[in-house]
């Protein structure tokens, strides 16, 4: 009630000062896609994370039985957890991106993918949801755990976890603040993002929407572009 009264009093004050209409600054909330996929579309999820889209993989978790594993080898999917994950996602408003033909059992909002492979589906999702600008916006989520907290590492800090050839040729290293994976902006990532950009451009219909129309608030630190990681595909 206090919030309602406060909003009303501000509106009344603005109107009394001669304004013809009033709407709070947050009246038009920017659209932010949060999604979830099944394991069969995990590659799509990782591509979406590369450009900052919050996309979970149902039932996926970080393994603790292989402490030396790197990249996607660190994650595993427990199929017994997928149904609960999809129901939880529905309650939280996540969009289920799927190629399922039988949709009656889907517990919440879903989008039926038409693309036949992860690249085509990636371009499709960005096109349909007006998010093509994300390819060049510089946002990034961890491809391993979907986290978005980043910490910059010095070359010395990264030396114990990064191959020597990489340490000697790269300058920028980052650690995911959620799962601890170390990334770097290597040639592999540059080639990957260039390929995604090319896919999006070739599938584009009309100009991209302005970044401010769907951007999300940055966390404590977000690297310029989603970095590369050993074993990351």
Secondary structure, 3 states (H helix, E strand, C coil): CHHHHHHHHHHHHHHHCCCCCCCCCCCCCCCCCEEEECHHHHHHHHHHHHCCCEEEECCEEECCCCCCCCHHHHEEECHHHHHHHHHHHHHCCCEEEECCCCCCCCCCCEEECCCCCHHHHHHHHHHHCCCHHHHHCCCCCCCCCCCCCEEEECHHHHCCCCCHHHHHHCCCEEEECCCCCEEECCHHHHHHHHHHHHHHHHHCCCCCCCHHHCCCCCCCCCCCCCCECCCCC
